[in-house]
Amino acid sequence: QRSTPDLYQKLFTQYFRGKLFILALDQAANFVVQQLIASVHNTVQLQLIFQELTTRDDTFRKLFGM
């Protein structure tokens, strides 16, 4: 079940913002990050997530074992 756009933004800001990279690398928390991405309500939210996951040069290499 999806949250409202406002609730999604509050949850993202309070619990995930600034932590997505570390959470994405964790085997248990990675599922939560996947669900966060799958539940975005608009392109702005997706852009925020994408920017956070791509701010480090080694992000994709670490996330995908390259």
Disulfide bonds with the S-S distance in Angstrom:
none
